[in-house]
Structures are given as structure tokens and as C-alpha cells.
């Protein structure tokens, strides 16, 4: 989703989901991650022919794939939280995930256990995984607390008297359709 208002709309009223864009930036990430796991050497050879770089890069591609999947999940959920105007949980999620989980694990693996490059990637992927889990938990919590007052606030943000653009289609609602949305 591209804007906070849209995030709020789609979380508040799932009936709007049919108007969401057919492809978002996060959609291809699992496909790319699978390619990173299945054929890392082919992907790396697209960018370089240096055998040393290829030898160093192939072992970390699994962790890069995990990074992509978890990054897509946390970006989508954090965007939805921003749409709900819940930004403090985002701050605490990032502090916990990156500073208290990912960085210590990455540094420990890199320097104490000597797996420097893999260690940092594991720490980063773990930070994104924890950010995904925590932000999804916050999103579920806030979604359950939504009230009709929250929904009416969203209605104020969007002027339904004009045409709205969702995924390239202009949609206008009659008064009856507006009332039936909720």
C-alpha cells in the first residue's frame, strides 16, 4: 500500500480489499527468495564473474532469502500500523528487534564464533523475523480494538463525494453503498 490512509482503510474495512492493487512491492519477494535458495550461483554470476566473490556470496544466499521474506512481512505490517496511526509500537518494535536481538546475535556469531559474514546476515534476518512477529502481534491487537468511531474517522479522511482511485479504476459510491460498506 502506498499511503497511510489506504493502509487504514483496508485494515478497517476488509470489503475495500477487492480494490487493492493486484501487485504490491512485497508480492515478488517470496519468489525472489526461492530463486536465491534454488540457484544462488546463477544469480550471482549475473553480476560478477569473480570466483572469490561467487565463493563468498553463495553460502549467505539462504540468509539473504530469509531477510527478503521477513523484510516484506515487516514492511507491510508496519505500514498498516502507520495507517492506524500507531507509531510508538513501531519504534519499540525496531528498538527490540534491531538493538536488543539482531545486533547482539549478529555480533556474537560474527566475532565470538568467527562466522563473520554469515553471522551478520543471520543477525539481520533474525531482527527482521522478530520485527515481523512483533508488528503482526501489534496489528492483530489494534485491529481487534477498532470501533465504529475509528471507522468514521477514516471516512472523514477520505472524501467519498468524489471519485476514489483504487488500482487504476475510479470508483464512486452512492449513499446506500457508503452505508453498506460498514
C-alpha positions in Angstrom: 0.0 0.0 0.0 1.3 3.4 -0.8 -0.3 5.7 1.8 -1.2 5.7 5.4 -4.8 6.5 4.6 -5.0 3.4 2.3 -3.5 1.2 4.9 -6.1 2.4 7.4 -8.9 1.8 5.0 -8.0 -1.7 4.1 -7.4 -2.7 7.7 -10.6 -1.1 9.0 -12.9 -2.4 6.2 -11.9 -5.7 4.5 -14.6 -5.0 1.9 -12.2 -2.5 0.4 -9.7 -5.3 -0.2 -11.1 -6.0 -3.6 -9.8 -2.6 -4.7 -6.3 -3.1 -3.6 -3.6 -3.1 -6.2 -3.1 -6.5 -7.8 0.6 -6.5 -7.1 2.5 -4.7 -4.4 6.3 -4.4 -3.9 6.2 -7.2 -1.3 4.5 -9.7 -3.6 7.5 -10.9 -5.6 9.8 -11.2 -2.6 8.9 -14.8 -1.8 9.6 -15.7 -5.5 12.9 -13.9 -5.4 13.8 -15.6 -2.1 13.1 -19.0 -3.6 15.4 -18.2 -6.5 18.1 -17.1 -4.0 17.8 -20.6 -2.4 17.4 -22.7 -5.5 20.0 -21.1 -7.9 22.2 -18.7 -6.0 25.2 -19.3 -8.2 23.3 -18.3 -11.4 22.0 -15.1 -9.8 25.4 -14.1 -8.5 27.0 -14.8 -11.9 24.7 -12.3 -13.5 26.5 -9.6 -11.5 30.1 -10.8 -11.4 32.5 -13.4 -12.8 35.0 -13.1 -10.0 35.3 -16.6 -8.5 36.2 -15.2 -5.0 33.1 -13.1 -4.8 31.0 -16.0 -6.0 32.6 -18.3 -3.4 31.8 -15.9 -0.6 28.3 -15.0 -1.8 26.8 -18.4 -2.3 26.8 -19.5 1.3 24.9 -16.4 2.5 22.2 -16.5 -0.1 19.9 -18.6 2.2 20.1 -15.9 4.9 19.5 -13.2 2.3 16.4 -15.1 1.2 15.2 -15.2 4.8 15.9 -11.5 5.0 13.7 -10.8 2.0 10.8 -12.7 3.3 10.9 -11.2 6.8 11.5 -7.7 5.4 8.4 -7.9 3.2 6.3 -9.1 6.1 7.5 -6.4 8.5 7.3 -3.6 5.9 3.6 -4.5 5.2 2.6 -4.7 8.8 4.5 -1.6 9.9 2.8 0.3 7.0 -0.6 -0.9 8.3 0.3 0.2 11.8 1.3 3.7 10.4 -2.1 3.7 8.7 -3.7 3.1 12.1 -1.6 6.0 13.5 0.1 3.6 15.9 3.7 4.7 15.6 5.0 4.1 19.1 4.7 0.3 18.8 6.8 0.6 15.6 9.5 2.4 17.5 9.6 -0.2 20.3 9.5 -3.0 17.7 12.6 -1.6 15.9 14.5 -1.0 19.2 13.7 -4.5 20.4 14.3 -6.2 17.1 17.5 -4.5 15.9 19.2 -3.3 19.0 18.3 -6.0 21.5 18.0 -9.1 19.3 19.6 -8.7 15.9 22.7 -6.7 16.6 23.8 -8.8 19.7 23.2 -12.1 17.9 24.9 -10.9 14.7 28.0 -9.6 16.6 28.2 -12.7 18.8 28.1 -15.0 15.8 30.5 -12.9 13.8 33.1 -12.2 16.5 32.8 -14.9 19.1 32.1 -17.8 16.8 34.1 -16.5 13.8 31.4 -16.7 11.2 31.7 -13.0 10.3 29.6 -12.5 7.1 27.1 -15.3 7.9 26.8 -14.1 11.5 25.8 -10.6 10.5 23.3 -11.8 8.0 21.8 -14.2 10.5 21.5 -11.4 13.0 19.9 -9.2 10.4 17.4 -11.9 9.3 16.6 -12.6 13.0 16.0 -9.0 13.6 13.6 -8.8 10.7 11.9 -12.0 11.8 11.3 -10.7 15.3 10.1 -7.3 13.9 7.7 -9.2 11.7 6.3 -11.3 14.6 6.1 -8.3 17.0 4.5 -6.0 14.4 2.0 -8.6 13.4 1.1 -9.1 17.1 0.6 -5.3 17.5 -1.5 -5.2 14.3 -3.8 -8.0 15.5 -4.1 -6.3 18.9 -5.1 -2.9 17.4 -7.3 -4.5 14.7 -9.4 -6.1 17.4 -9.8 -2.8 19.2 -11.2 -0.9 16.2 -14.6 0.7 16.8 -17.2 2.3 14.6 -15.7 5.7 15.8 -12.4 4.7 14.3 -14.1 3.7 11.0 -15.9 7.1 11.0 -12.6 8.9 11.4 -11.3 7.1 8.3 -14.4 8.2 6.5 -13.5 11.8 7.3 -10.0 11.4 5.9 -11.4 10.2 2.6 -14.0 12.3 0.7 -16.4 9.8 -0.7 -18.3 12.5 -2.5 -15.5 12.5 -5.1 -14.3 9.5 -7.2 -11.7 7.3 -5.5 -8.9 5.7 -7.3 -8.1 2.1 -6.4 -5.8 0.0 -8.6 -6.3 2.2 -11.6 -10.1 2.1 -11.5 -12.2 5.1 -10.5 -15.0 4.1 -8.1 -17.8 6.3 -6.9 -20.3 5.3 -4.2 -23.9 6.1 -3.8 -25.1 7.0 -0.3 -26.6 3.5 0.0 -23.3 1.8 -1.0 -21.4 4.0 1.5 -23.7 2.9 4.3 -23.5 -0.8 3.3 -19.6 -0.7 3.4 -19.7 -0.8 7.2 
